[in-house]
Amino acid sequence: MSGPNLVGSRGRKGPHVIVLGNEKGGSGKSTTAVHLALALAQSGIRLAVADLDHRQQSTARYFENRRNWAERMGIELSSVPVTVLGDGSTGALDTLVRADLDAVVIDTPGRDSEIGRAAIARADTLITPINDSFIDFDLLGQVDPETYKVVRPSFYAELVWKARQERAKLDGGQVDWIVVRNRLSTLEARNRRRVGTALEELSKRIGFRVAPGFSERVIYRELFPRGLTLLDMEHLEASVSHVAARAELRELIAALQLPLAPADSGETEPSREAAA
């Protein structure tokens, strides 16, 4: 499978900074980061990846598994350079987001951290994956237990609001915030509706967009040890689930509306088309 056809143009000097941010683990940040980075790379986008969780290093480990599997099987797999940074590395982060690249994909720790907050303040696009439940929704806002109406924004929404203010002070830029609904279940229709309604209500109050993410599929858990992705179909035993998951990836990338184009694409007018 070839990468999606991403077109557009960057609105400032330096790479388009894409940050995966969520202070709750298990939301699919690393899976999303790796798939997005490789999809961009296969589209001709020049990019690098930064893993800011210097302890767990899930994204860095994913790419390490990918290199090891390729060597073991004697096959070629696309890759991108990965840098691991921790708290106290803000200077290195600034160097990375000013590099001569089209994009930088940054995976932040699943906890509050100095470097994670610094990354959000430098983001052009902030992607917050959440599992489709009110447990994860609580990261963004609190709801009334009877009506499920949003009562108030929560701590992470406040953190992003402050980071957006800092970004505006840094260079006058804006952060396009997208909340991605991962692990959608086809069985819990009532819960899906309630979470969806609450997200729509909260999005209007604090300014984010909502995008569909990855459903609950075994395939995502099986890919990590080999470092494979849904873009590596020729190295997988394709099934109906694989095809459906690949369609989810395309839909997600299209919903992100990233203003990117390969450096030699000749694009001169901004476009919001993606993932043909």
Secondary structure, DSSP 8 states (H G I E B T S, - for coil): ----------SSSS-EEEEE--SSTTSSHHHHHHHHHHHHHHTT--EEEEE--TTT-HHHHHHHHHHHHHHHHT-------EEE--TT-HHHHHHHHTSSSSEEEEE--SS--HHHHHHHHT-SEEEEEEESSHHHHTTTEEE-TTT--EEEE-HHHHHHHHHHHHHHHHHS---EEEEEEESB-SS-HHHHHHHHHHHHHHHHHHT-EEEE--BS-HHHHHHGGGT--TT-GGGS---HHHHHHHHHHHHHHHHHT-----TTS---S-------
